[in-house]
């Protein structure tokens, strides 16, 4: 029993070590960073990066209650992973894709494979129909009648293409990459380094260092929703609003965000990074009504 437990623990530690050593490949859709591979999504989650799933499910594409890959990341999440050495940006170099002839050959090969699969599935479906017919007519001794039924079945048998089983691809060959390819495709993150983004990233990094989980708070009028733990287990406690130390904020805006936080039962955090140090000053706001 002890050996089994020790082996299981060692296996778990090895899996955790492999996840920690994995480098996440971040692709871009326009200027939006996304993650496609399931192993990379798990690695992001283990690093405390939540992101948001924005893809449709292959078997349920006409609904939005449950979403799938890709995982869309905030710019701050990508930068935090990059600074810790756990992510690399994959750029689609111009001219690096396949030629038109190669693409045409792949399309032609795919069509041929579909036709072959259709023919095989049609033959199997016809054979199944014959087996059913043979069992039904087993009691009859008239072989000519059975033969006529078989011939009529072959003439009139219809197998619509909509009934054909199709393999759902869960991986794309173009997304496989190795260490040499990572170093070749690695590039600077497509982020505009302005004061506003630097303020947001300083706050994001400090809150993550303190063990909080963060997601976008666009629906709540802030920069981040702050969770005390995994968002799958906890509700957000704070709405973080990133403001530089020199910024002049109108009192009406402060009152508006404080009232909004009260309405959604969350505390508003005004987060201001210090220029000389890496510390961030936090000021909590709670609306208690008019006196």
C-alpha positions as CSV (number, residue, x, y, z in Angstrom):
1,X,0.0,0.0,0.0
2,X,2.8,2.4,0.8
3,X,4.5,1.6,-2.5
4,X,1.4,2.4,-4.4
5,X,0.8,5.6,-2.6
6,X,4.4,6.7,-3.1
7,X,4.2,5.8,-6.8
8,X,1.0,7.8,-7.2
9,X,2.5,10.8,-5.4
10,X,5.7,10.6,-7.6
11,X,3.5,10.5,-10.7
12,X,1.6,13.5,-9.6
13,X,4.8,15.4,-8.8
14,X,6.2,14.5,-12.2
15,X,3.0,15.7,-13.9
16,X,3.2,19.0,-12.0
17,X,6.8,19.4,-12.9
18,X,6.1,18.8,-16.6
19,X,3.3,21.4,-16.4
20,X,5.5,23.9,-14.6
21,X,8.3,23.5,-17.2
22,X,6.0,23.8,-20.2
23,X,6.2,26.9,-22.3
24,X,2.8,28.2,-23.4
25,X,2.4,29.0,-27.1
26,X,0.4,32.2,-27.5
27,X,-1.1,32.9,-30.9
28,X,-2.7,36.1,-32.0
29,X,-6.1,36.8,-33.7
30,X,-5.5,40.3,-34.9
31,X,-4.1,42.0,-31.8
32,X,-5.9,39.6,-29.4
33,X,-3.7,36.9,-27.7
34,X,-5.3,33.5,-27.7
35,X,-4.3,30.0,-26.6
36,X,-5.5,27.0,-28.6
37,X,-3.8,23.8,-27.2
38,X,-5.5,22.1,-24.2
39,X,-2.1,21.5,-22.5
40,X,-1.3,25.3,-22.8
41,X,-4.7,26.2,-21.4
42,X,-4.1,23.9,-18.4
43,X,-0.6,25.4,-17.9
44,X,-2.2,28.9,-17.9
45,X,-4.7,27.8,-15.3
46,X,-2.0,26.3,-13.1
47,X,-0.1,29.6,-13.3
48,X,-3.1,31.5,-12.0
49,X,-4.0,33.0,-15.4
50,X,-7.8,32.6,-16.0
51,X,-8.5,34.2,-19.4
52,X,-11.9,33.6,-21.0
53,X,-13.1,30.9,-23.4
54,X,-14.5,32.5,-26.6
55,X,-14.8,29.5,-29.0
56,X,-17.9,27.5,-29.8
57,X,-18.3,23.8,-29.1
58,X,-18.0,21.5,-32.1
59,X,-21.1,19.5,-31.2
60,X,-23.1,22.5,-29.9
61,X,-22.2,25.5,-32.1
62,X,-25.5,27.3,-31.8
63,X,-25.4,28.2,-28.1
64,X,-23.3,30.4,-26.0
65,X,-24.0,29.1,-22.5
66,X,-20.9,26.9,-22.7
67,X,-17.9,28.0,-24.7
68,X,-14.7,26.2,-25.7
69,X,-11.2,27.0,-27.1
70,X,-9.5,29.3,-27.9
71,X,-8.8,30.9,-24.5
72,X,-8.6,34.7,-24.9
73,X,-6.0,36.3,-22.6
74,X,-5.7,39.8,-21.3
75,X,-2.5,41.7,-22.4
76,X,-1.4,41.8,-18.8
77,X,-1.8,38.0,-18.5
78,X,0.3,37.4,-21.5
79,X,3.0,39.8,-20.3
80,X,3.1,38.2,-16.9
81,X,3.6,34.8,-18.4
82,X,6.2,36.1,-20.7
83,X,8.2,37.8,-18.0
84,X,8.2,34.6,-16.0
85,X,9.5,32.7,-19.0
86,X,6.3,30.6,-19.3
87,X,5.0,31.9,-22.6
88,X,6.2,32.6,-26.1
89,X,4.4,34.4,-28.8
90,X,3.9,32.6,-32.1
91,X,4.0,34.8,-35.1
92,X,2.7,33.8,-38.5
93,X,5.6,34.8,-40.7
94,X,4.6,36.1,-44.2
95,X,5.4,33.6,-46.9
96,X,5.9,30.8,-44.3
97,X,2.6,29.1,-45.2
98,X,2.2,26.4,-47.8
99,X,2.0,27.2,-51.5
100,X,-1.3,27.2,-53.5
101,X,-0.3,23.9,-55.2
102,X,0.4,22.2,-51.8
103,X,-2.9,23.6,-50.5
104,X,-4.8,22.3,-53.5
105,X,-3.2,18.9,-53.1
106,X,-4.2,18.8,-49.5
107,X,-7.8,19.7,-50.4
108,X,-7.9,17.1,-53.1
109,X,-6.6,14.4,-50.8
110,X,-9.2,15.4,-48.2
111,X,-12.0,15.1,-50.8
112,X,-10.7,11.7,-51.9
113,X,-10.6,10.5,-48.2
114,X,-14.2,11.7,-47.7
115,X,-15.3,9.8,-50.9
116,X,-13.5,6.7,-49.7
117,X,-15.0,6.9,-46.3
118,X,-18.5,7.5,-47.8
119,X,-18.2,4.4,-50.0
120,X,-17.1,2.3,-47.0
121,X,-19.8,3.5,-44.8
122,X,-22.4,3.0,-47.5
123,X,-21.3,-0.6,-48.0
124,X,-21.5,-1.3,-44.2
125,X,-25.0,0.3,-44.0
126,X,-26.2,-1.8,-47.0
127,X,-24.7,-5.0,-45.4
128,X,-26.5,-4.2,-42.2
129,X,-29.8,-3.8,-44.1
130,X,-29.3,-7.1,-45.8
131,X,-28.6,-8.8,-42.5
132,X,-31.8,-7.4,-41.0
133,X,-33.8,-8.5,-44.1
134,X,-32.2,-12.0,-44.0
135,X,-33.3,-12.4,-40.4
136,X,-36.8,-11.3,-41.2
137,X,-37.2,-13.6,-44.2
138,X,-35.4,-16.6,-42.6
139,X,-38.7,-18.4,-42.0
140,X,-39.6,-18.3,-45.7
141,X,-38.3,-21.2,-47.8
142,X,-38.7,-19.4,-51.2
143,X,-35.1,-18.6,-52.1
144,X,-36.2,-16.7,-55.3
145,X,-38.3,-14.3,-53.2
146,X,-35.4,-13.7,-50.9
147,X,-33.1,-13.0,-53.8
148,X,-35.6,-10.6,-55.3
149,X,-35.8,-8.7,-52.1
150,X,-32.0,-8.4,-51.9
151,X,-31.8,-7.2,-55.5
152,X,-34.6,-4.6,-54.9
153,X,-32.7,-3.5,-51.7
154,X,-29.5,-2.9,-53.7
155,X,-31.3,-0.9,-56.4
156,X,-33.3,1.3,-54.1
157,X,-30.9,1.6,-51.1
158,X,-30.2,5.2,-50.3
159,X,-27.5,6.4,-47.9
160,X,-27.6,10.2,-47.6
161,X,-24.3,12.0,-47.0
162,X,-25.8,13.8,-44.0
163,X,-25.8,10.4,-42.2
164,X,-22.1,9.8,-42.8
165,X,-19.9,9.8,-39.7
166,X,-17.3,12.5,-39.8
167,X,-14.2,12.7,-37.7
168,X,-14.0,15.9,-35.6
169,X,-10.4,17.2,-35.6
170,X,-9.3,18.3,-32.1
171,X,-5.8,19.3,-33.1
172,X,-4.2,21.2,-36.0
173,X,-0.9,20.2,-37.4
174,X,0.1,23.9,-37.8
175,X,-0.1,24.4,-34.1
176,X,2.6,21.8,-33.3
177,X,5.9,23.4,-32.5
178,X,9.3,22.5,-31.0
179,X,12.0,24.3,-29.0
180,X,13.8,25.5,-32.1
181,X,10.6,26.8,-33.6
182,X,9.8,28.7,-30.4
183,X,13.1,30.5,-30.5
184,X,12.6,31.3,-34.2
185,X,9.0,32.6,-33.7
186,X,9.6,34.4,-30.4
187,X,9.1,38.1,-30.8
188,X,8.3,41.2,-28.7
189,X,4.7,41.3,-27.5
190,X,2.5,43.5,-29.6
191,X,1.7,45.8,-26.7
192,X,1.8,49.6,-26.8
193,X,3.9,50.5,-23.8
194,X,2.1,53.6,-22.6
195,X,1.5,54.9,-19.1
196,X,-2.0,53.5,-18.8
197,X,-0.9,49.9,-19.7
198,X,2.1,50.1,-17.4
199,X,-0.2,51.1,-14.5
200,X,-2.6,48.3,-15.3
201,X,0.2,45.7,-15.5
202,X,1.8,46.9,-12.2
203,X,-1.5,46.4,-10.4
204,X,-2.1,43.1,-12.1
205,X,1.3,41.8,-11.2
206,X,1.1,43.0,-7.6
207,X,-2.4,41.4,-7.0
208,X,-1.2,38.1,-8.6
209,X,1.8,38.2,-6.3
210,X,-0.6,38.5,-3.3
211,X,-2.4,35.4,-4.5
212,X,-5.5,36.9,-6.0
213,X,-7.1,35.8,-9.3
214,X,-8.1,38.4,-11.8
215,X,-10.5,38.7,-14.7
216,X,-11.7,41.5,-16.9
217,X,-14.2,43.9,-15.2
218,X,-15.5,45.7,-18.3
219,X,-19.1,44.9,-17.4
220,X,-18.6,46.5,-14.0
221,X,-16.9,49.7,-15.1
222,X,-13.5,48.7,-13.7
223,X,-10.3,47.2,-14.9
224,X,-10.3,43.9,-13.0
225,X,-12.5,41.7,-11.0
226,X,-10.5,40.4,-8.0
227,X,-11.2,36.9,-6.6
228,X,-9.8,35.5,-3.3
229,X,-9.3,32.2,-5.1
230,X,-10.1,30.3,-8.2
231,X,-13.1,32.0,-9.9
232,X,-14.7,28.5,-10.3
233,X,-15.0,28.4,-6.5
234,X,-15.3,32.0,-5.4
235,X,-17.3,35.1,-6.2
236,X,-15.4,38.3,-6.9
237,X,-14.9,40.5,-3.8
238,X,-13.4,43.6,-5.4
239,X,-13.6,45.8,-8.5
240,X,-10.1,47.1,-9.2
241,X,-9.7,50.5,-10.8
242,X,-6.2,51.3,-11.9
243,X,-5.3,55.0,-11.5
244,X,-1.8,56.5,-11.6
245,X,-0.7,58.7,-8.7
246,X,-0.7,61.8,-10.8
247,X,-4.1,61.3,-12.4
248,X,-6.9,63.7,-11.5
249,X,-10.1,61.9,-11.1
250,X,-13.4,63.8,-10.9
251,X,-15.4,63.3,-7.7
252,X,-18.4,62.4,-9.7
253,X,-16.6,59.4,-11.2
254,X,-15.4,58.2,-7.8
255,X,-19.0,58.4,-6.5
256,X,-20.3,56.6,-9.5
257,X,-18.0,53.7,-9.3
258,X,-18.5,53.5,-5.5
259,X,-22.3,53.3,-6.0
260,X,-21.9,50.7,-8.7
261,X,-19.8,48.6,-6.4
262,X,-22.4,48.8,-3.7
263,X,-25.2,47.8,-6.2
264,X,-23.3,44.6,-7.2
265,X,-22.2,43.9,-3.6
266,X,-18.5,44.4,-4.3
267,X,-15.8,46.7,-2.8
268,X,-14.2,49.1,-5.1
269,X,-10.4,49.3,-5.0
270,X,-8.5,52.3,-6.3
271,X,-5.1,51.0,-7.2
272,X,-2.2,53.4,-7.7
273,X,1.4,52.1,-8.3
274,X,4.2,54.1,-6.8
275,X,6.8,55.3,-9.2
276,X,9.9,54.9,-7.1
277,X,9.0,51.4,-5.8
278,X,7.1,48.4,-7.0
279,X,4.5,48.7,-4.3
280,X,0.9,49.6,-5.0
281,X,-1.3,51.8,-2.8
282,X,-4.9,50.5,-2.4
283,X,-7.8,52.5,-1.4
284,X,-11.2,50.8,-0.8
285,X,-14.5,52.6,-1.4
286,X,-17.9,51.6,-0.1
287,X,-21.0,53.5,-0.7
288,X,-23.1,54.0,2.5
289,X,-25.7,56.4,1.1
290,X,-26.4,60.0,1.8
291,X,-26.1,61.4,5.4
